[in-house]
Amino acid sequence: VELRQYETSELADEGLSETSTSDSNEKPDASTAFILEAKTYMNIHSPMSDTLKENIPDYKPFAPKFVYLYQKQPINAIVIEDLKKDKFCLANVRLGLDLKHCQLVMSKIAQYHASSVVLLTITSDTGEVQDMSDDEVLYDMLLKTRKLRKIRERPDHIERYDEEEFFVRFRLGKDSVIFIHDMIRHKLQHKTQRNHAISSMAQLLLTLRYYACGNFLICMGDFCGIDKGTTSRIIRRVSEAIAGLGRTFIRLPETEEEISQVQQGFYEIASFPKVIGALDCTHVKISSPGGPNAEEYRGRKGYFSINVQTVCDAQLKILDIVSRWQGSTHDQTIFNNSALKAQFERGQMGNSVLLGDSGYAMKNTVVSW
């Protein structure tokens, strides 16, 4: 890395650690060189580089990466990437630049200018450009203080709670959580532990806690010592990983032995023969999806929902699930359009029947009560 030093006497009276705002339109003078250069690396080069990466194939950076800001009297320093490792070097001022390198310099200047124009195009919620000159906007951006990153304590909930306390908070026992973790760990683990990477177990526990109480993301993050934005991404990632296990655990019996075993389970409850599953629908409440067809999701209970069809065995283990219908859809309609009904009509379930409530018509495949 390169250490660029500035003596305290050369700096402005206010440091980077203080929030600096200016109501005047005065341009920065030489005394603020360190402050402006540091904030250029922290607040401007990064978004400009991101813009170029998205639009230029084989993009190569036009500036070294910002590594660290050192502020300790009497020295202030900016630590930046050493470009020598990528075979960059200073031009010989006596020989000047050849045509190839002149073209390279002009190309980089053009990229820098284009990305700065994009960065300076700041729009409000109405899409109108703010009434500020380019210099004023750029100076305003330079004066923004970057929020310091804080690594909070991340408690070990497995060790922290006993079995009963753990179940109350996560709705699952420790053994069940460890079992799930072992199956999805490879999808959650980070390649390295750099930058205080969040462990796969912490990600799973955070998501289970969210499932258990459905609280705000900021509260979930505080529970595990994680930022709100990171919490949102983790919940989505873990949910997709868990959903990927569906075909492993949610399936109807296929062999004659499996079918007979499920039927025996129902028979032992109420001496009811040939039943292979209990069929019903439940409404999962959602926010209004918006759009012209939003009211199709409002069910008979008055709120927006997804009507989910589920089949379970005598031990309440889910065998089949359909979760794609609007809340206003009738239970019978969902069953009539399901692959489950087609399986029964093709005779794949043998002489088995499903047990449903009065919302289903009495058929050869469904016994309603």
BELDA-V201427 format. One record per pair of residues at least 4 apart in sequence whose ideal C-beta (glycine too) atoms are under 6 Angstrom apart, sorted by the first residue. I is the first residue (numbers start at 1). J is the second residue. Records with the same first field share a line. If there is no record, write none. Layout:
BEGIN
I = J, J
END
This chain:
BEGIN
1 = 67, 79, 82
2 = 80, 82
3 = 77
4 = 78
5 = 75, 77
6 = 10, 34, 76
8 = 74
11 = 34
12 = 31, 32, 35
14 = 18, 20
16 = 35, 38
19 = 145
20 = 143
28 = 32, 36
32 = 36
34 = 76
36 = 142
38 = 69, 78
39 = 43, 142
40 = 44
41 = 45, 66
42 = 66, 146
43 = 141, 144, 146
45 = 63
47 = 119
48 = 115, 119
51 = 115, 118
52 = 56, 59, 111, 115
53 = 59
62 = 108, 111, 112
64 = 80, 81, 83
65 = 81
66 = 80
67 = 79, 80
68 = 79
70 = 77
71 = 76
83 = 88
91 = 97
97 = 101, 102
120 = 134, 137
122 = 130
123 = 127, 129
124 = 128
132 = 136, 137
151 = 196
152 = 225
153 = 225
154 = 202, 225
155 = 160
156 = 160
157 = 205
161 = 165, 166
166 = 174
167 = 173
170 = 208, 212
171 = 212
172 = 176, 177
181 = 185, 201, 204
184 = 241
185 = 189, 200
187 = 241
188 = 200, 203
189 = 200
190 = 197
193 = 197
198 = 202, 203
202 = 224
203 = 234, 238
204 = 238
206 = 224, 234
207 = 235, 238
209 = 223
210 = 220, 235
215 = 219, 220
217 = 228, 231, 232
218 = 228
220 = 231
221 = 226, 227, 228, 231
226 = 230, 231
245 = 249
246 = 250
250 = 318, 321
252 = 319, 320
253 = 258, 259, 262
259 = 350
262 = 276, 313
263 = 276
265 = 313, 314
266 = 272, 275, 314
267 = 271, 273
269 = 314
274 = 351, 352, 353
275 = 355
276 = 349, 352
277 = 311, 319, 354
278 = 312, 355
279 = 311, 354, 356
281 = 307, 309, 331
282 = 308
283 = 299, 305, 307, 327
284 = 305, 306, 308
285 = 303, 305
286 = 304, 305, 306
288 = 294, 304
289 = 294, 297
290 = 294
296 = 326, 328
297 = 304, 326, 327
298 = 304, 327
299 = 305, 327, 328
305 = 327
306 = 323
307 = 325, 327, 329
308 = 323
309 = 322, 334
310 = 318, 321
311 = 319, 320
312 = 316, 318
313 = 317, 319
320 = 340
322 = 338
325 = 329, 334
329 = 333, 334
331 = 359
332 = 360
335 = 341
343 = 348
344 = 349, 365
353 = 367
354 = 366
355 = 367
356 = 360, 366, 368
358 = 368
360 = 366, 368
362 = 368
END
